[in-house]
Amino acid sequence: MQDQVLVERVAQVRAFNRLYTGVIGALDEGLVGTSYPLSEARVLYELEQQGVTEVTELRSRLGLDAGYASRLLSRLEGRGLLVREKSASDARRQVIRLTDSGREAQHSLEQRTIDQISDLLRPLSDEDQRRLLGSMRAITGMFGEPEPSPVVLRPPRAGDFGWIVQRHGALYAQEYGWDATFEARVARIIADYVTGDEPHKATWIAELDGERAGSVACSRGRDDKTAQLRLLLLEPRARGRGVGKRLVSECIEFARAAGYRAMELETYNVLEAARGIYRKAGFEIVEREPARHYGHDLVGETWRREL
């Protein structure tokens, strides 16, 4: 039975491979409608990223044997796209670099690739794009070393405010044992924020790999000159990657541009990670007060910084 299951799964992987290579155009004679095969395009890309590179290092990075690499580089050199020279530190070694024509060719390939992938993604709904990126991330995590993903900050869309409430409730229950009254409080904050008509407010959603990974909001505080930072949230997979710093920095810059002169926030003594982010962003504790909240004895804190 197990052998039969494996056979079926092998067939599914092969079917995916055929579909995938067809979608990205790897079976075409030239990559993205150009005269460059995939192997040549990979060399141009690597040289653009790395600058001057030793031939042995390039072969190792791309998994090329010596004979194939030599023929490949000779073709590109013959077209005036790269030059090979002796290493200044070791005459036994060769280094390669792109020429101006090579850089121009790589830039053209890069733009064509961006346009092609944009055309591939554009017909998909936002939800389907997220599913696709999540699947790609899963495959990369299993078979390769994933590259650090850029953090994308965007305004909220439909469903995001509900997500903020749900994730606050779930994460704080899981990590701190807080009860449902905390989720209820977040829901009230969101309801007041969305229905309020104050002019200077904003919310940001952080995305990693096309999935929501954090949030923060800025609104009017105790007076017209004081902004309030609220609803900072980081998913576990986003921690340690600078997402919290980006969110808080964006909030501070918005408040400063909106004319606020100071920013405050409320937190609790047990939230060490968040407190570390606030401290590095220039906030200081100005008030402390013991409180019984969310089923626990806590110390409420007010932090403030001038803008």
C-alpha positions in Angstrom: 0.0 0.0 0.0 2.8 2.4 0.9 4.6 1.7 -2.4 1.4 2.4 -4.3 1.0 5.7 -2.5 4.6 6.7 -3.3 4.0 5.8 -7.0 1.0 8.1 -7.1 2.8 10.9 -5.4 5.7 10.6 -7.8 3.3 10.9 -10.7 1.8 14.1 -9.1 5.3 15.6 -8.7 6.1 14.9 -12.3 2.8 16.4 -13.5 3.6 19.5 -11.5 7.1 19.7 -13.0 5.7 19.5 -16.5 3.1 22.2 -15.7 5.7 24.4 -14.0 8.3 24.3 -16.7 5.7 25.1 -19.3 4.3 28.0 -17.3 7.7 29.7 -16.8 8.8 29.1 -20.3 11.8 27.0 -19.4 11.0 24.7 -22.4 11.1 27.6 -24.8 14.2 28.0 -27.0 14.9 31.5 -25.5 14.1 32.8 -22.0 11.2 35.3 -21.8 11.1 35.8 -25.6 14.8 36.5 -26.0 17.7 34.6 -27.6 19.2 33.6 -24.3 18.7 30.0 -23.0 18.0 29.6 -19.3 21.7 28.6 -18.5 23.1 31.8 -20.1 20.5 34.0 -18.4 21.5 32.4 -15.0 25.2 33.3 -15.6 24.3 36.9 -16.5 22.1 37.2 -13.4 24.8 35.8 -11.1 27.5 38.1 -12.5 25.2 41.1 -12.1 24.5 40.2 -8.5 28.1 39.3 -7.5 30.2 41.6 -9.7 33.7 40.2 -10.4 33.6 36.5 -9.7 36.1 33.6 -9.9 35.1 31.0 -12.5 35.4 28.2 -9.9 33.0 30.1 -7.6 30.5 30.6 -10.4 30.7 26.9 -11.4 30.1 25.9 -7.8 27.1 28.2 -7.3 25.4 27.0 -10.5 26.4 23.4 -10.3 28.2 23.3 -13.6 30.9 20.9 -14.7 34.2 22.4 -16.0 33.7 21.6 -19.6 30.1 22.8 -19.9 31.0 26.0 -18.0 33.9 26.7 -20.3 31.7 26.4 -23.4 29.0 28.5 -21.9 31.4 31.3 -20.9 33.0 31.2 -24.3 29.7 31.8 -26.0 28.9 34.7 -23.8 32.4 36.1 -24.2 32.2 35.7 -28.0 29.0 37.9 -27.9 30.9 40.6 -26.0 28.8 40.1 -22.8 31.6 39.2 -20.4 35.4 39.1 -20.2 37.7 36.6 -18.5 40.9 37.7 -16.9 43.6 36.4 -14.6 43.1 37.0 -10.9 45.2 39.8 -9.5 45.8 37.7 -6.3 46.4 34.3 -8.0 47.4 34.1 -11.7 46.3 30.5 -11.8 42.7 31.5 -11.3 40.3 33.2 -13.8 37.9 35.9 -12.9 34.9 37.0 -15.0 32.9 40.2 -15.1 30.1 41.6 -17.3 30.9 44.2 -19.9 28.6 47.2 -20.4 26.8 45.2 -23.1 26.4 42.3 -20.7 24.9 44.5 -18.0 22.5 46.0 -20.6 21.5 42.5 -21.6 20.9 41.4 -18.0 18.8 44.5 -17.2 16.7 43.8 -20.3 16.2 40.1 -19.2 15.4 41.3 -15.6 12.6 43.6 -16.8 11.2 41.0 -19.2 11.1 38.5 -16.4 9.3 41.0 -14.1 6.8 41.8 -16.8 6.2 38.1 -17.5 5.6 37.2 -13.9 3.3 40.2 -13.5 1.2 39.0 -16.4 1.1 35.6 -14.7 -0.1 36.9 -11.4 -2.4 39.7 -12.6 -5.4 37.4 -13.5 -5.3 35.8 -10.1 -7.3 37.2 -7.2 -5.5 38.5 -4.1 -6.4 35.4 -2.2 -5.1 33.1 -5.0 -1.8 35.1 -5.2 -1.3 34.6 -1.4 -2.0 30.9 -1.8 0.5 30.6 -4.6 3.2 32.5 -2.7 2.6 30.4 0.4 3.0 27.2 -1.6 6.2 28.4 -3.1 7.5 29.3 0.3 6.6 25.8 1.6 8.5 24.1 -1.3 11.5 26.4 -0.8 11.6 25.7 2.9 11.7 22.0 2.3 14.3 21.8 -0.4 16.4 24.9 -0.3 17.7 27.8 1.8 15.0 30.5 1.6 16.2 34.0 0.9 15.1 36.7 3.4 11.8 38.0 2.2 11.2 41.8 1.9 8.7 43.3 4.3 5.8 45.0 2.6 3.7 47.6 4.5 0.3 48.4 3.0 -3.0 50.0 4.1 -5.7 47.7 5.4 -8.1 45.9 3.0 -11.5 44.2 3.6 -11.1 41.6 6.3 -7.9 43.0 7.7 -9.5 44.6 10.8 -11.2 41.3 11.6 -7.8 39.6 11.2 -6.2 42.0 13.7 -8.9 41.2 16.3 -8.7 37.4 15.7 -4.9 37.2 15.8 -4.6 39.4 18.9 -7.0 37.1 20.7 -5.3 33.9 19.5 -1.7 34.9 20.1 -2.1 36.5 23.5 -4.2 33.5 24.7 -1.5 31.1 23.4 1.6 33.1 24.6 0.3 34.8 27.8 -2.8 32.9 28.8 -5.0 36.0 28.5 -8.7 35.4 28.4 -11.4 36.5 25.9 -11.8 39.9 27.5 -8.6 41.0 25.8 -10.0 40.0 22.4 -13.2 41.9 23.3 -11.1 45.0 24.1 -9.2 44.8 20.8 -12.6 44.5 19.0 -13.9 47.7 20.7 -10.7 49.6 19.8 -11.1 48.5 16.2 -14.8 49.4 16.1 -14.1 52.9 17.5 -11.2 53.4 15.1 -13.1 52.4 12.0 -16.3 54.3 12.8 -14.5 57.4 14.1 -14.1 60.5 12.0 -10.8 61.9 13.3 -8.7 63.2 10.4 -5.2 62.1 11.3 -5.2 58.3 11.6 -3.7 55.3 9.7 -3.3 51.6 9.9 -0.6 49.4 8.3 -0.5 45.7 7.6 2.9 44.1 7.3 3.2 41.3 4.7 5.9 38.6 4.3 5.7 36.3 1.3 2.3 37.7 0.5 0.8 36.8 3.9 -0.2 39.1 6.7 2.5 39.1 9.4 1.8 42.1 11.5 -0.1 45.4 12.1 0.1 48.8 13.8 -2.2 51.8 14.0 -1.8 55.5 14.7 -4.7 57.7 15.9 -5.3 60.8 18.1 -4.2 60.4 21.7 -5.1 62.4 24.8 -5.1 65.7 22.9 -4.6 67.2 19.4 -0.8 67.3 19.7 -0.4 63.7 20.9 -0.7 60.7 18.7 -1.3 57.2 20.0 0.4 54.0 18.7 -1.9 51.0 19.0 -2.5 47.5 17.9 1.2 46.5 17.3 1.1 42.8 16.4 3.8 40.4 15.1 3.2 36.9 13.9 5.8 34.5 15.4 7.4 33.9 12.0 7.9 37.7 11.5 9.8 38.2 14.8 13.5 39.0 14.7 13.3 40.1 11.1 12.9 43.9 11.6 9.1 43.9 11.0 8.2 45.5 14.3 10.8 48.2 13.8 9.5 48.9 10.4 5.9 49.2 11.6 6.8 51.4 14.6 9.0 53.7 12.4 6.2 54.1 9.8 3.8 55.0 12.6 6.2 57.6 14.0 6.9 59.2 10.6 3.1 59.4 9.9 2.5 61.1 13.2 5.3 63.6 12.7 4.0 64.4 9.2 0.5 64.8 10.5 1.6 67.5 12.9 1.6 65.6 16.2 4.4 66.7 18.6 4.5 63.6 20.7 3.4 59.9 20.6 2.2 57.7 23.4 1.3 54.0 23.7 0.0 51.7 26.4 1.4 48.2 27.1 2.1 45.8 29.9 5.2 44.8 31.8 5.1 41.2 30.5 5.3 42.1 26.9 9.1 42.2 26.8 9.6 41.9 23.0 7.2 44.8 22.3 8.8 46.9 25.0 12.2 46.3 23.5 11.0 47.6 20.1 9.5 50.7 21.8 12.7 51.4 23.8 14.8 51.2 20.6 12.4 53.6 18.9 13.0 56.2 21.5 10.0 55.7 23.8 10.3 56.0 27.6 8.0 54.8 30.4 6.2 57.8 32.0 3.5 56.0 34.0 3.0 52.6 35.7 -0.1 51.2 37.4 -0.9 47.7 38.7 -4.1 46.3 37.2 -6.1 43.1 37.1 -6.8 42.5 33.4 -7.5 39.5 31.1 -7.4 37.1 34.0 -3.9 38.1 35.3 -2.3 40.6 37.7 -0.3 43.0 35.4 1.4 46.3 35.5 0.0 48.7 32.9 2.6 51.1 31.4 2.3 54.3 29.4 5.3 55.0 27.1 6.0 58.4 25.4 8.4 60.0 23.0 8.6 63.5 21.5 8.4 63.9 17.8 
